[in-house]
Amino acid sequence: MGTGLNADGWLDETRRSYDTVATNYADLTRHLLDETPEERAALASFADVVHTQGGGLVADVGCGAGRITAHLRQLDVDAFGIDLSPRMIEVARREHPDLRFEVGSMTNLALTDASMAGLVAWYSLIHVPDDELSSVFEHFHRVLRPGGPLLLGFHVGDESQLKTQGYGGHPMHLYVYRRQHNRMRAWLDDAGFVVEADRTLTSAESPLGGIILARREIAAPED
């Protein structure tokens, strides 16, 4: 898994690639949740955890054109979207004008410590190199309030692949990383999360997809 770009390089390439395909990406992924009942169930379970803990703001990190953000709002979650691609954010605002979207990076979330009731990263970690993932999870931990849920969707596997085109044949240049559950769980554990559920499935979202629901640990009271 040593293939990849340097820290600045992968961010720049990801931004440029998704700026290029933003409109086609929205068109081609808009209805995927209609075909993925198990993913809808995972999002519903996440929403239930947020509601049980009293609600609050939830960030859809790497929101793309906003379809997961919009679905969460249909589940009465106070969700907003963040994405690295300014063009993606333009499309999301156009498609969902009543929702909040902003440009930002999961490597440096401009969110207050412990301010989020929940976080979703739905297939948005797939371009993050291994050596950057720990830092991303540390940011997730920082902005989540104690006990807050984190829902991840990712591609399962052991290899990375350079993606040179996609979403209608438009040029792209970024790596797609596949990871096993045990590696994801180890990164999450190191960052201070407790994994509550995980599974692997095949669906319209991914030929082999993983879902993990974790929570930020609640610190034990001092004696």
PyMOL CGO cylinders between C-alpha atoms (Angstrom):
from pymol import cmd
from pymol.cgo import CYLINDER

trace = [
    CYLINDER, 0.00, 0.00, 0.00, 2.93, 2.33, -0.48, 0.3, 1, 1, 1, 1, 1, 1,
    CYLINDER, 2.93, 2.33, -0.48, 1.49, 3.79, -3.68, 0.3, 1, 1, 1, 1, 1, 1,
    CYLINDER, 1.49, 3.79, -3.68, 0.28, 7.36, -3.41, 0.3, 1, 1, 1, 1, 1, 1,
    CYLINDER, 0.28, 7.36, -3.41, 1.03, 11.04, -3.55, 0.3, 1, 1, 1, 1, 1, 1,
    CYLINDER, 1.03, 11.04, -3.55, 2.52, 13.35, -0.98, 0.3, 1, 1, 1, 1, 1, 1,
    CYLINDER, 2.52, 13.35, -0.98, 0.24, 15.15, 1.48, 0.3, 1, 1, 1, 1, 1, 1,
    CYLINDER, 0.24, 15.15, 1.48, -0.28, 18.28, -0.60, 0.3, 1, 1, 1, 1, 1, 1,
    CYLINDER, -0.28, 18.28, -0.60, -0.37, 16.33, -3.85, 0.3, 1, 1, 1, 1, 1, 1,
    CYLINDER, -0.37, 16.33, -3.85, -3.22, 13.98, -3.01, 0.3, 1, 1, 1, 1, 1, 1,
    CYLINDER, -3.22, 13.98, -3.01, -5.40, 16.81, -1.75, 0.3, 1, 1, 1, 1, 1, 1,
    CYLINDER, -5.40, 16.81, -1.75, -4.79, 18.89, -4.87, 0.3, 1, 1, 1, 1, 1, 1,
    CYLINDER, -4.79, 18.89, -4.87, -5.44, 15.94, -7.18, 0.3, 1, 1, 1, 1, 1, 1,
    CYLINDER, -5.44, 15.94, -7.18, -8.61, 14.98, -5.31, 0.3, 1, 1, 1, 1, 1, 1,
    CYLINDER, -8.61, 14.98, -5.31, -9.92, 18.53, -5.49, 0.3, 1, 1, 1, 1, 1, 1,
    CYLINDER, -9.92, 18.53, -5.49, -9.15, 18.89, -9.18, 0.3, 1, 1, 1, 1, 1, 1,
    CYLINDER, -9.15, 18.89, -9.18, -10.55, 15.49, -10.08, 0.3, 1, 1, 1, 1, 1, 1,
    CYLINDER, -10.55, 15.49, -10.08, -13.88, 16.05, -8.36, 0.3, 1, 1, 1, 1, 1, 1,
    CYLINDER, -13.88, 16.05, -8.36, -14.17, 19.59, -9.64, 0.3, 1, 1, 1, 1, 1, 1,
    CYLINDER, -14.17, 19.59, -9.64, -13.93, 18.06, -13.12, 0.3, 1, 1, 1, 1, 1, 1,
    CYLINDER, -13.93, 18.06, -13.12, -16.60, 15.38, -12.64, 0.3, 1, 1, 1, 1, 1, 1,
    CYLINDER, -16.60, 15.38, -12.64, -18.95, 17.14, -10.20, 0.3, 1, 1, 1, 1, 1, 1,
    CYLINDER, -18.95, 17.14, -10.20, -22.04, 17.45, -12.41, 0.3, 1, 1, 1, 1, 1, 1,
    CYLINDER, -22.04, 17.45, -12.41, -21.76, 13.93, -13.81, 0.3, 1, 1, 1, 1, 1, 1,
    CYLINDER, -21.76, 13.93, -13.81, -21.02, 12.54, -10.36, 0.3, 1, 1, 1, 1, 1, 1,
    CYLINDER, -21.02, 12.54, -10.36, -24.26, 14.02, -9.04, 0.3, 1, 1, 1, 1, 1, 1,
    CYLINDER, -24.26, 14.02, -9.04, -26.25, 12.59, -11.94, 0.3, 1, 1, 1, 1, 1, 1,
    CYLINDER, -26.25, 12.59, -11.94, -24.75, 9.11, -11.64, 0.3, 1, 1, 1, 1, 1, 1,
    CYLINDER, -24.75, 9.11, -11.64, -24.94, 8.73, -7.84, 0.3, 1, 1, 1, 1, 1, 1,
    CYLINDER, -24.94, 8.73, -7.84, -28.17, 10.58, -7.05, 0.3, 1, 1, 1, 1, 1, 1,
    CYLINDER, -28.17, 10.58, -7.05, -30.34, 7.46, -6.74, 0.3, 1, 1, 1, 1, 1, 1,
    CYLINDER, -30.34, 7.46, -6.74, -27.86, 4.97, -5.29, 0.3, 1, 1, 1, 1, 1, 1,
    CYLINDER, -27.86, 4.97, -5.29, -29.53, 4.90, -1.88, 0.3, 1, 1, 1, 1, 1, 1,
    CYLINDER, -29.53, 4.90, -1.88, -32.77, 3.81, -3.57, 0.3, 1, 1, 1, 1, 1, 1,
    CYLINDER, -32.77, 3.81, -3.57, -30.92, 0.61, -4.52, 0.3, 1, 1, 1, 1, 1, 1,
    CYLINDER, -30.92, 0.61, -4.52, -29.10, 0.02, -1.22, 0.3, 1, 1, 1, 1, 1, 1,
    CYLINDER, -29.10, 0.02, -1.22, -31.51, -0.92, 1.60, 0.3, 1, 1, 1, 1, 1, 1,
    CYLINDER, -31.51, -0.92, 1.60, -28.73, -2.09, 3.92, 0.3, 1, 1, 1, 1, 1, 1,
    CYLINDER, -28.73, -2.09, 3.92, -26.96, 1.26, 3.62, 0.3, 1, 1, 1, 1, 1, 1,
    CYLINDER, -26.96, 1.26, 3.62, -30.22, 3.06, 4.33, 0.3, 1, 1, 1, 1, 1, 1,
    CYLINDER, -30.22, 3.06, 4.33, -30.59, 0.88, 7.42, 0.3, 1, 1, 1, 1, 1, 1,
    CYLINDER, -30.59, 0.88, 7.42, -27.07, 1.83, 8.56, 0.3, 1, 1, 1, 1, 1, 1,
    CYLINDER, -27.07, 1.83, 8.56, -27.86, 5.53, 8.14, 0.3, 1, 1, 1, 1, 1, 1,
    CYLINDER, -27.86, 5.53, 8.14, -31.13, 5.08, 10.02, 0.3, 1, 1, 1, 1, 1, 1,
    CYLINDER, -31.13, 5.08, 10.02, -29.29, 3.37, 12.90, 0.3, 1, 1, 1, 1, 1, 1,
    CYLINDER, -29.29, 3.37, 12.90, -26.82, 6.24, 12.99, 0.3, 1, 1, 1, 1, 1, 1,
    CYLINDER, -26.82, 6.24, 12.99, -29.71, 8.73, 13.07, 0.3, 1, 1, 1, 1, 1, 1,
    CYLINDER, -29.71, 8.73, 13.07, -31.29, 6.82, 15.96, 0.3, 1, 1, 1, 1, 1, 1,
    CYLINDER, -31.29, 6.82, 15.96, -28.07, 7.13, 17.98, 0.3, 1, 1, 1, 1, 1, 1,
    CYLINDER, -28.07, 7.13, 17.98, -27.93, 10.88, 17.32, 0.3, 1, 1, 1, 1, 1, 1,
    CYLINDER, -27.93, 10.88, 17.32, -31.58, 11.30, 18.38, 0.3, 1, 1, 1, 1, 1, 1,
    CYLINDER, -31.58, 11.30, 18.38, -31.08, 9.16, 21.49, 0.3, 1, 1, 1, 1, 1, 1,
    CYLINDER, -31.08, 9.16, 21.49, -28.22, 11.41, 22.57, 0.3, 1, 1, 1, 1, 1, 1,
    CYLINDER, -28.22, 11.41, 22.57, -30.33, 14.53, 22.25, 0.3, 1, 1, 1, 1, 1, 1,
    CYLINDER, -30.33, 14.53, 22.25, -29.59, 15.58, 18.69, 0.3, 1, 1, 1, 1, 1, 1,
    CYLINDER, -29.59, 15.58, 18.69, -27.35, 18.38, 17.50, 0.3, 1, 1, 1, 1, 1, 1,
    CYLINDER, -27.35, 18.38, 17.50, -25.27, 19.22, 14.45, 0.3, 1, 1, 1, 1, 1, 1,
    CYLINDER, -25.27, 19.22, 14.45, -23.97, 16.37, 12.31, 0.3, 1, 1, 1, 1, 1, 1,
    CYLINDER, -23.97, 16.37, 12.31, -21.28, 16.84, 9.65, 0.3, 1, 1, 1, 1, 1, 1,
    CYLINDER, -21.28, 16.84, 9.65, -21.31, 14.81, 6.44, 0.3, 1, 1, 1, 1, 1, 1,
    CYLINDER, -21.31, 14.81, 6.44, -17.58, 14.99, 5.71, 0.3, 1, 1, 1, 1, 1, 1,
    CYLINDER, -17.58, 14.99, 5.71, -16.74, 14.52, 2.05, 0.3, 1, 1, 1, 1, 1, 1,
    CYLINDER, -16.74, 14.52, 2.05, -20.37, 15.13, 1.14, 0.3, 1, 1, 1, 1, 1, 1,
    CYLINDER, -20.37, 15.13, 1.14, -19.92, 15.35, -2.62, 0.3, 1, 1, 1, 1, 1, 1,
    CYLINDER, -19.92, 15.35, -2.62, -23.15, 16.52, -4.22, 0.3, 1, 1, 1, 1, 1, 1,
    CYLINDER, -23.15, 16.52, -4.22, -25.02, 16.23, -0.95, 0.3, 1, 1, 1, 1, 1, 1,
    CYLINDER, -25.02, 16.23, -0.95, -27.15, 13.12, -1.36, 0.3, 1, 1, 1, 1, 1, 1,
    CYLINDER, -27.15, 13.12, -1.36, -26.22, 11.63, 2.04, 0.3, 1, 1, 1, 1, 1, 1,
    CYLINDER, -26.22, 11.63, 2.04, -26.65, 15.03, 3.73, 0.3, 1, 1, 1, 1, 1, 1,
    CYLINDER, -26.65, 15.03, 3.73, -30.13, 15.30, 2.24, 0.3, 1, 1, 1, 1, 1, 1,
    CYLINDER, -30.13, 15.30, 2.24, -31.01, 11.75, 3.31, 0.3, 1, 1, 1, 1, 1, 1,
    CYLINDER, -31.01, 11.75, 3.31, -29.93, 12.48, 6.87, 0.3, 1, 1, 1, 1, 1, 1,
    CYLINDER, -29.93, 12.48, 6.87, -32.15, 15.54, 6.90, 0.3, 1, 1, 1, 1, 1, 1,
    CYLINDER, -32.15, 15.54, 6.90, -35.04, 13.31, 5.83, 0.3, 1, 1, 1, 1, 1, 1,
    CYLINDER, -35.04, 13.31, 5.83, -34.24, 11.28, 8.95, 0.3, 1, 1, 1, 1, 1, 1,
    CYLINDER, -34.24, 11.28, 8.95, -34.63, 14.47, 11.05, 0.3, 1, 1, 1, 1, 1, 1,
    CYLINDER, -34.63, 14.47, 11.05, -30.88, 14.80, 11.59, 0.3, 1, 1, 1, 1, 1, 1,
    CYLINDER, -30.88, 14.80, 11.59, -29.54, 18.38, 11.63, 0.3, 1, 1, 1, 1, 1, 1,
    CYLINDER, -29.54, 18.38, 11.63, -26.91, 17.58, 9.02, 0.3, 1, 1, 1, 1, 1, 1,
    CYLINDER, -26.91, 17.58, 9.02, -24.71, 19.80, 6.88, 0.3, 1, 1, 1, 1, 1, 1,
    CYLINDER, -24.71, 19.80, 6.88, -22.07, 18.93, 4.29, 0.3, 1, 1, 1, 1, 1, 1,
    CYLINDER, -22.07, 18.93, 4.29, -18.35, 19.61, 3.93, 0.3, 1, 1, 1, 1, 1, 1,
    CYLINDER, -18.35, 19.61, 3.93, -16.35, 18.79, 0.80, 0.3, 1, 1, 1, 1, 1, 1,
    CYLINDER, -16.35, 18.79, 0.80, -12.88, 19.53, -0.54, 0.3, 1, 1, 1, 1, 1, 1,
    CYLINDER, -12.88, 19.53, -0.54, -14.18, 20.31, -4.05, 0.3, 1, 1, 1, 1, 1, 1,
    CYLINDER, -14.18, 20.31, -4.05, -15.62, 23.80, -4.55, 0.3, 1, 1, 1, 1, 1, 1,
    CYLINDER, -15.62, 23.80, -4.55, -17.42, 22.60, -7.66, 0.3, 1, 1, 1, 1, 1, 1,
    CYLINDER, -17.42, 22.60, -7.66, -19.04, 19.76, -5.71, 0.3, 1, 1, 1, 1, 1, 1,
    CYLINDER, -19.04, 19.76, -5.71, -20.25, 22.26, -3.15, 0.3, 1, 1, 1, 1, 1, 1,
    CYLINDER, -20.25, 22.26, -3.15, -21.75, 24.41, -5.93, 0.3, 1, 1, 1, 1, 1, 1,
    CYLINDER, -21.75, 24.41, -5.93, -23.64, 21.37, -7.23, 0.3, 1, 1, 1, 1, 1, 1,
    CYLINDER, -23.64, 21.37, -7.23, -24.77, 20.39, -3.73, 0.3, 1, 1, 1, 1, 1, 1,
    CYLINDER, -24.77, 20.39, -3.73, -26.12, 23.89, -3.06, 0.3, 1, 1, 1, 1, 1, 1,
    CYLINDER, -26.12, 23.89, -3.06, -27.93, 23.87, -6.38, 0.3, 1, 1, 1, 1, 1, 1,
    CYLINDER, -27.93, 23.87, -6.38, -29.47, 20.44, -5.80, 0.3, 1, 1, 1, 1, 1, 1,
    CYLINDER, -29.47, 20.44, -5.80, -30.35, 21.06, -2.15, 0.3, 1, 1, 1, 1, 1, 1,
    CYLINDER, -30.35, 21.06, -2.15, -30.82, 24.83, -1.79, 0.3, 1, 1, 1, 1, 1, 1,
    CYLINDER, -30.82, 24.83, -1.79, -32.32, 24.58, 1.69, 0.3, 1, 1, 1, 1, 1, 1,
    CYLINDER, -32.32, 24.58, 1.69, -29.33, 22.77, 3.16, 0.3, 1, 1, 1, 1, 1, 1,
    CYLINDER, -29.33, 22.77, 3.16, -25.95, 24.01, 4.38, 0.3, 1, 1, 1, 1, 1, 1,
    CYLINDER, -25.95, 24.01, 4.38, -22.78, 23.09, 2.49, 0.3, 1, 1, 1, 1, 1, 1,
    CYLINDER, -22.78, 23.09, 2.49, -19.27, 24.45, 2.82, 0.3, 1, 1, 1, 1, 1, 1,
    CYLINDER, -19.27, 24.45, 2.82, -15.83, 23.89, 1.36, 0.3, 1, 1, 1, 1, 1, 1,
    CYLINDER, -15.83, 23.89, 1.36, -13.40, 22.26, 3.75, 0.3, 1, 1, 1, 1, 1, 1,
    CYLINDER, -13.40, 22.26, 3.75, -10.91, 19.45, 4.25, 0.3, 1, 1, 1, 1, 1, 1,
    CYLINDER, -10.91, 19.45, 4.25, -11.16, 16.46, 6.57, 0.3, 1, 1, 1, 1, 1, 1,
    CYLINDER, -11.16, 16.46, 6.57, -7.43, 16.92, 7.19, 0.3, 1, 1, 1, 1, 1, 1,
    CYLINDER, -7.43, 16.92, 7.19, -8.07, 20.24, 8.92, 0.3, 1, 1, 1, 1, 1, 1,
    CYLINDER, -8.07, 20.24, 8.92, -11.71, 20.54, 9.95, 0.3, 1, 1, 1, 1, 1, 1,
    CYLINDER, -11.71, 20.54, 9.95, -12.66, 24.12, 10.77, 0.3, 1, 1, 1, 1, 1, 1,
    CYLINDER, -12.66, 24.12, 10.77, -15.03, 22.99, 13.53, 0.3, 1, 1, 1, 1, 1, 1,
    CYLINDER, -15.03, 22.99, 13.53, -14.97, 23.71, 17.24, 0.3, 1, 1, 1, 1, 1, 1,
    CYLINDER, -14.97, 23.71, 17.24, -13.78, 20.98, 19.59, 0.3, 1, 1, 1, 1, 1, 1,
    CYLINDER, -13.78, 20.98, 19.59, -16.56, 18.64, 20.77, 0.3, 1, 1, 1, 1, 1, 1,
    CYLINDER, -16.56, 18.64, 20.77, -19.16, 20.59, 18.77, 0.3, 1, 1, 1, 1, 1, 1,
    CYLINDER, -19.16, 20.59, 18.77, -20.57, 17.78, 16.61, 0.3, 1, 1, 1, 1, 1, 1,
    CYLINDER, -20.57, 17.78, 16.61, -23.29, 15.36, 17.68, 0.3, 1, 1, 1, 1, 1, 1,
    CYLINDER, -23.29, 15.36, 17.68, -22.18, 12.98, 14.95, 0.3, 1, 1, 1, 1, 1, 1,
    CYLINDER, -22.18, 12.98, 14.95, -20.02, 12.57, 11.85, 0.3, 1, 1, 1, 1, 1, 1,
    CYLINDER, -20.02, 12.57, 11.85, -20.51, 10.64, 8.63, 0.3, 1, 1, 1, 1, 1, 1,
    CYLINDER, -20.51, 10.64, 8.63, -17.72, 9.85, 6.15, 0.3, 1, 1, 1, 1, 1, 1,
    CYLINDER, -17.72, 9.85, 6.15, -19.55, 7.90, 3.44, 0.3, 1, 1, 1, 1, 1, 1,
    CYLINDER, -19.55, 7.90, 3.44, -16.97, 6.50, 1.01, 0.3, 1, 1, 1, 1, 1, 1,
    CYLINDER, -16.97, 6.50, 1.01, -15.05, 9.75, 1.42, 0.3, 1, 1, 1, 1, 1, 1,
    CYLINDER, -15.05, 9.75, 1.42, -11.93, 8.22, 3.04, 0.3, 1, 1, 1, 1, 1, 1,
    CYLINDER, -11.93, 8.22, 3.04, -11.17, 6.20, -0.07, 0.3, 1, 1, 1, 1, 1, 1,
    CYLINDER, -11.17, 6.20, -0.07, -8.66, 8.73, -1.44, 0.3, 1, 1, 1, 1, 1, 1,
    CYLINDER, -8.66, 8.73, -1.44, -6.85, 9.37, 1.86, 0.3, 1, 1, 1, 1, 1, 1,
    CYLINDER, -6.85, 9.37, 1.86, -3.38, 7.73, 1.96, 0.3, 1, 1, 1, 1, 1, 1,
    CYLINDER, -3.38, 7.73, 1.96, -2.66, 5.38, 4.83, 0.3, 1, 1, 1, 1, 1, 1,
    CYLINDER, -2.66, 5.38, 4.83, -0.14, 7.73, 6.40, 0.3, 1, 1, 1, 1, 1, 1,
    CYLINDER, -0.14, 7.73, 6.40, -2.74, 10.51, 6.56, 0.3, 1, 1, 1, 1, 1, 1,
    CYLINDER, -2.74, 10.51, 6.56, -5.65, 8.48, 7.94, 0.3, 1, 1, 1, 1, 1, 1,
    CYLINDER, -5.65, 8.48, 7.94, -4.61, 8.62, 11.59, 0.3, 1, 1, 1, 1, 1, 1,
    CYLINDER, -4.61, 8.62, 11.59, -4.57, 12.41, 11.44, 0.3, 1, 1, 1, 1, 1, 1,
    CYLINDER, -4.57, 12.41, 11.44, -8.04, 12.46, 9.85, 0.3, 1, 1, 1, 1, 1, 1,
    CYLINDER, -8.04, 12.46, 9.85, -9.44, 10.26, 12.63, 0.3, 1, 1, 1, 1, 1, 1,
    CYLINDER, -9.44, 10.26, 12.63, -7.82, 12.50, 15.22, 0.3, 1, 1, 1, 1, 1, 1,
    CYLINDER, -7.82, 12.50, 15.22, -9.68, 15.47, 13.73, 0.3, 1, 1, 1, 1, 1, 1,
    CYLINDER, -9.68, 15.47, 13.73, -12.91, 13.47, 13.79, 0.3, 1, 1, 1, 1, 1, 1,
    CYLINDER, -12.91, 13.47, 13.79, -12.31, 12.65, 17.45, 0.3, 1, 1, 1, 1, 1, 1,
    CYLINDER, -12.31, 12.65, 17.45, -11.54, 16.28, 18.27, 0.3, 1, 1, 1, 1, 1, 1,
    CYLINDER, -11.54, 16.28, 18.27, -14.74, 17.72, 16.83, 0.3, 1, 1, 1, 1, 1, 1,
    CYLINDER, -14.74, 17.72, 16.83, -17.09, 14.99, 18.09, 0.3, 1, 1, 1, 1, 1, 1,
    CYLINDER, -17.09, 14.99, 18.09, -18.57, 15.35, 21.52, 0.3, 1, 1, 1, 1, 1, 1,
    CYLINDER, -18.57, 15.35, 21.52, -17.92, 12.43, 23.91, 0.3, 1, 1, 1, 1, 1, 1,
    CYLINDER, -17.92, 12.43, 23.91, -20.06, 9.46, 22.96, 0.3, 1, 1, 1, 1, 1, 1,
    CYLINDER, -20.06, 9.46, 22.96, -20.86, 10.94, 19.56, 0.3, 1, 1, 1, 1, 1, 1,
    CYLINDER, -20.86, 10.94, 19.56, -21.26, 8.43, 16.72, 0.3, 1, 1, 1, 1, 1, 1,
    CYLINDER, -21.26, 8.43, 16.72, -19.08, 8.15, 13.63, 0.3, 1, 1, 1, 1, 1, 1,
    CYLINDER, -19.08, 8.15, 13.63, -20.41, 6.29, 10.59, 0.3, 1, 1, 1, 1, 1, 1,
    CYLINDER, -20.41, 6.29, 10.59, -17.95, 5.19, 7.90, 0.3, 1, 1, 1, 1, 1, 1,
    CYLINDER, -17.95, 5.19, 7.90, -18.49, 3.66, 4.46, 0.3, 1, 1, 1, 1, 1, 1,
    CYLINDER, -18.49, 3.66, 4.46, -15.43, 2.38, 2.59, 0.3, 1, 1, 1, 1, 1, 1,
    CYLINDER, -15.43, 2.38, 2.59, -14.20, -0.08, -0.04, 0.3, 1, 1, 1, 1, 1, 1,
    CYLINDER, -14.20, -0.08, -0.04, -12.97, -3.39, 1.37, 0.3, 1, 1, 1, 1, 1, 1,
    CYLINDER, -12.97, -3.39, 1.37, -9.75, -4.93, 0.07, 0.3, 1, 1, 1, 1, 1, 1,
    CYLINDER, -9.75, -4.93, 0.07, -5.96, -4.83, 0.24, 0.3, 1, 1, 1, 1, 1, 1,
    CYLINDER, -5.96, -4.83, 0.24, -4.85, -2.79, -2.75, 0.3, 1, 1, 1, 1, 1, 1,
    CYLINDER, -4.85, -2.79, -2.75, -4.83, 0.74, -4.10, 0.3, 1, 1, 1, 1, 1, 1,
    CYLINDER, -4.83, 0.74, -4.10, -5.58, 1.67, -7.69, 0.3, 1, 1, 1, 1, 1, 1,
    CYLINDER, -5.58, 1.67, -7.69, -4.86, 4.81, -9.68, 0.3, 1, 1, 1, 1, 1, 1,
    CYLINDER, -4.86, 4.81, -9.68, -8.11, 6.18, -11.11, 0.3, 1, 1, 1, 1, 1, 1,
    CYLINDER, -8.11, 6.18, -11.11, -7.51, 8.10, -14.33, 0.3, 1, 1, 1, 1, 1, 1,
    CYLINDER, -7.51, 8.10, -14.33, -11.08, 8.63, -15.47, 0.3, 1, 1, 1, 1, 1, 1,
    CYLINDER, -11.08, 8.63, -15.47, -14.60, 8.26, -14.17, 0.3, 1, 1, 1, 1, 1, 1,
    CYLINDER, -14.60, 8.26, -14.17, -18.19, 9.43, -14.05, 0.3, 1, 1, 1, 1, 1, 1,
    CYLINDER, -18.19, 9.43, -14.05, -18.80, 9.65, -17.77, 0.3, 1, 1, 1, 1, 1, 1,
    CYLINDER, -18.80, 9.65, -17.77, -15.17, 9.23, -18.84, 0.3, 1, 1, 1, 1, 1, 1,
    CYLINDER, -15.17, 9.23, -18.84, -13.90, 12.55, -17.52, 0.3, 1, 1, 1, 1, 1, 1,
    CYLINDER, -13.90, 12.55, -17.52, -10.19, 12.68, -16.62, 0.3, 1, 1, 1, 1, 1, 1,
    CYLINDER, -10.19, 12.68, -16.62, -9.27, 12.10, -13.00, 0.3, 1, 1, 1, 1, 1, 1,
    CYLINDER, -9.27, 12.10, -13.00, -5.97, 11.43, -11.26, 0.3, 1, 1, 1, 1, 1, 1,
    CYLINDER, -5.97, 11.43, -11.26, -6.25, 10.04, -7.76, 0.3, 1, 1, 1, 1, 1, 1,
    CYLINDER, -6.25, 10.04, -7.76, -5.76, 6.80, -5.88, 0.3, 1, 1, 1, 1, 1, 1,
    CYLINDER, -5.76, 6.80, -5.88, -8.63, 4.68, -4.59, 0.3, 1, 1, 1, 1, 1, 1,
    CYLINDER, -8.63, 4.68, -4.59, -7.67, 2.81, -1.41, 0.3, 1, 1, 1, 1, 1, 1,
    CYLINDER, -7.67, 2.81, -1.41, -9.30, -0.41, -0.23, 0.3, 1, 1, 1, 1, 1, 1,
    CYLINDER, -9.30, -0.41, -0.23, -8.93, -1.46, 3.38, 0.3, 1, 1, 1, 1, 1, 1,
    CYLINDER, -8.93, -1.46, 3.38, -9.83, -4.36, 5.61, 0.3, 1, 1, 1, 1, 1, 1,
    CYLINDER, -9.83, -4.36, 5.61, -12.00, -3.97, 8.68, 0.3, 1, 1, 1, 1, 1, 1,
    CYLINDER, -12.00, -3.97, 8.68, -9.22, -4.90, 11.09, 0.3, 1, 1, 1, 1, 1, 1,
    CYLINDER, -9.22, -4.90, 11.09, -7.02, -2.07, 9.81, 0.3, 1, 1, 1, 1, 1, 1,
    CYLINDER, -7.02, -2.07, 9.81, -9.85, 0.44, 10.05, 0.3, 1, 1, 1, 1, 1, 1,
    CYLINDER, -9.85, 0.44, 10.05, -10.68, -0.73, 13.56, 0.3, 1, 1, 1, 1, 1, 1,
    CYLINDER, -10.68, -0.73, 13.56, -7.04, -0.37, 14.61, 0.3, 1, 1, 1, 1, 1, 1,
    CYLINDER, -7.04, -0.37, 14.61, -6.84, 3.22, 13.32, 0.3, 1, 1, 1, 1, 1, 1,
    CYLINDER, -6.84, 3.22, 13.32, -10.10, 4.06, 15.08, 0.3, 1, 1, 1, 1, 1, 1,
    CYLINDER, -10.10, 4.06, 15.08, -8.94, 2.49, 18.34, 0.3, 1, 1, 1, 1, 1, 1,
    CYLINDER, -8.94, 2.49, 18.34, -5.70, 4.48, 18.23, 0.3, 1, 1, 1, 1, 1, 1,
    CYLINDER, -5.70, 4.48, 18.23, -7.70, 7.69, 17.74, 0.3, 1, 1, 1, 1, 1, 1,
    CYLINDER, -7.70, 7.69, 17.74, -9.96, 7.05, 20.74, 0.3, 1, 1, 1, 1, 1, 1,
    CYLINDER, -9.96, 7.05, 20.74, -13.02, 5.46, 19.16, 0.3, 1, 1, 1, 1, 1, 1,
    CYLINDER, -13.02, 5.46, 19.16, -14.95, 2.36, 20.18, 0.3, 1, 1, 1, 1, 1, 1,
    CYLINDER, -14.95, 2.36, 20.18, -16.33, 0.32, 17.29, 0.3, 1, 1, 1, 1, 1, 1,
    CYLINDER, -16.33, 0.32, 17.29, -19.89, -0.80, 17.95, 0.3, 1, 1, 1, 1, 1, 1,
    CYLINDER, -19.89, -0.80, 17.95, -20.80, -2.47, 14.66, 0.3, 1, 1, 1, 1, 1, 1,
    CYLINDER, -20.80, -2.47, 14.66, -19.21, -3.34, 11.35, 0.3, 1, 1, 1, 1, 1, 1,
    CYLINDER, -19.21, -3.34, 11.35, -20.09, -5.40, 8.31, 0.3, 1, 1, 1, 1, 1, 1,
    CYLINDER, -20.09, -5.40, 8.31, -19.13, -6.11, 4.73, 0.3, 1, 1, 1, 1, 1, 1,
    CYLINDER, -19.13, -6.11, 4.73, -21.66, -6.18, 1.91, 0.3, 1, 1, 1, 1, 1, 1,
    CYLINDER, -21.66, -6.18, 1.91, -22.12, -5.97, -1.83, 0.3, 1, 1, 1, 1, 1, 1,
    CYLINDER, -22.12, -5.97, -1.83, -24.41, -3.29, -3.19, 0.3, 1, 1, 1, 1, 1, 1,
    CYLINDER, -24.41, -3.29, -3.19, -24.84, -0.48, -5.67, 0.3, 1, 1, 1, 1, 1, 1,
    CYLINDER, -24.84, -0.48, -5.67, -22.54, 1.60, -3.46, 0.3, 1, 1, 1, 1, 1, 1,
    CYLINDER, -22.54, 1.60, -3.46, -19.57, -0.76, -3.76, 0.3, 1, 1, 1, 1, 1, 1,
    CYLINDER, -19.57, -0.76, -3.76, -18.81, -4.24, -5.16, 0.3, 1, 1, 1, 1, 1, 1,
    CYLINDER, -18.81, -4.24, -5.16, -17.38, -4.98, -1.71, 0.3, 1, 1, 1, 1, 1, 1,
    CYLINDER, -17.38, -4.98, -1.71, -18.19, -2.29, 0.81, 0.3, 1, 1, 1, 1, 1, 1,
    CYLINDER, -18.19, -2.29, 0.81, -17.58, -1.90, 4.51, 0.3, 1, 1, 1, 1, 1, 1,
    CYLINDER, -17.58, -1.90, 4.51, -19.68, -0.05, 7.07, 0.3, 1, 1, 1, 1, 1, 1,
    CYLINDER, -19.68, -0.05, 7.07, -18.44, 0.79, 10.56, 0.3, 1, 1, 1, 1, 1, 1,
    CYLINDER, -18.44, 0.79, 10.56, -20.36, 2.52, 13.34, 0.3, 1, 1, 1, 1, 1, 1,
    CYLINDER, -20.36, 2.52, 13.34, -18.09, 3.78, 16.10, 0.3, 1, 1, 1, 1, 1, 1,
    CYLINDER, -18.09, 3.78, 16.10, -18.33, 6.26, 18.95, 0.3, 1, 1, 1, 1, 1, 1,
    CYLINDER, -18.33, 6.26, 18.95, -15.91, 8.67, 20.50, 0.3, 1, 1, 1, 1, 1, 1,
    CYLINDER, -15.91, 8.67, 20.50, -14.90, 7.21, 23.84, 0.3, 1, 1, 1, 1, 1, 1,
    CYLINDER, -14.90, 7.21, 23.84, -16.30, 8.80, 26.99, 0.3, 1, 1, 1, 1, 1, 1,
    CYLINDER, -16.30, 8.80, 26.99, -13.50, 9.44, 29.42, 0.3, 1, 1, 1, 1, 1, 1,
    CYLINDER, -13.50, 9.44, 29.42, -13.78, 7.59, 32.71, 0.3, 1, 1, 1, 1, 1, 1,
    CYLINDER, -13.78, 7.59, 32.71, -14.45, 9.87, 35.70, 0.3, 1, 1, 1, 1, 1, 1,
    CYLINDER, -14.45, 9.87, 35.70, -11.44, 10.66, 37.83, 0.3, 1, 1, 1, 1, 1, 1,
    CYLINDER, -11.44, 10.66, 37.83, -11.36, 9.25, 41.36, 0.3, 1, 1, 1, 1, 1, 1,
]
cmd.load_cgo(trace, "trace")
